[in-house]
Amino acid sequence: MGILEVQNVNKSFGGLKALQNVNLNIEEGTIHAIIGPNGAGKSTLLNCFVGKLVPDTGTVMFNGQSLLGIKPHEINQAGVSRVFQTPEIFTDLSVFENVLIPCFAKRDGSFKMNALNRVRNEVDIQEKAEQMLIDVNMIDKRDMIASSMSRGDKRRLEMAMCLAQDPKLLLLDEPTAGMARADTNNTIDLLSEIQDRRHITMAVIEHDMHVVFSLAQKISVLAQGTVIVEDLPENIKGHPKVQEAYLGGAH
Ligand SMILES: Nc1ncnc2c1ncn2[C@@H]1O[C@H](COP(=O)(O)OP(=O)(O)OP(=O)(O)O)[C@@H](O)[C@H]1O
């Protein structure tokens, strides 16, 4: 059984069928890439995983439970976290303070800014935040102000903040979009390290095939709202349907 199972999902916007009978199975502990030309429906599908959109028909099961009708914050609490293209961090706070916030929120169910003042008495929270920074190789930057960091480091910090929520499924929407090659390669290394250390299941939407083939253990190819192939990376590259989808599309 997959940790995320999508069956016969359809989603239309007015007359436009953005998703048509989509089936997808993400195995626990794997990195699963979702690729496809522009407008194929990748973001629409991801939005159905986090409760931002509700499919017109079909089912989305996470850990054996339906996600349909569940509010986004409840899906997040159930263990689904999303990493955005633009890192969502608190730019005026230090790296360490940024990670403390989701550590508090995970424990208390919500977060108030004045919780940061209590941190001296909160050894468990401090240790957890430190461990998150160690996991993303940022412990040496713990006292830096977040706004002063490179884009790659901001991405690392956001990842630490995500990990603090103890996710079971991490959704990454074009994690290397707009990055220089060096930052892209750092992000590939980071995601590989996180998977090795924590065995977190990841679903990655990505256009950069270097990233896809460096990371993915399984790939689903979407074209015109339908999954046309789901297979191992070695079977995807030369697949005639995939080549046709890309040659006919924008890439
Ligand atoms: N909220 C919306 N209202 C109307 N149409 C939408 C909406 N969201 C997406 N669409 C349309 O649905 C189709 C699928 O869009 P989607 O953003 O899911 O594709 P994508 O594969 O993520 O594309 P890209 O790679 O360019 O980000 C497109 O034709 C898009 O214009």
The ligand as an ORCA input file, in Angstrom:
! r2SCAN-3c Opt
* xyz 0 1
  N      -7.374     28.310    -10.448
  C      -7.437     28.044    -11.740
  N      -8.417     28.532    -12.511
  C      -8.485     28.238    -13.823
  N      -7.596     27.463    -14.482
  C      -6.582     26.952    -13.759
  C      -6.437     27.210    -12.358
  N      -5.329     26.566    -11.922
  C      -4.804     25.937    -12.995
  N      -5.556     26.173    -14.092
  C      -5.321     25.608    -15.425
  O      -5.233     24.198    -15.276
  C      -4.213     23.649    -16.127
  C      -3.185     22.930    -15.284
  O      -2.457     23.919    -14.565
  P      -1.316     23.548    -13.528
  O      -0.843     24.832    -12.930
  O      -1.802     22.505    -12.603
  O      -0.203     22.933    -14.473
  P       1.328     22.628    -14.162
  O       1.620     21.287    -14.743
  O       1.594     22.807    -12.713
  O       2.051     23.759    -15.017
  P       3.473     24.482    -14.800
  O       4.517     23.441    -15.024
  O       3.476     25.519    -15.870
  O       3.472     25.062    -13.420
  C      -3.651     24.825    -16.911
  O      -4.316     24.903    -18.150
  C      -3.988     26.030    -16.040
  O      -4.135     27.194    -16.807
*
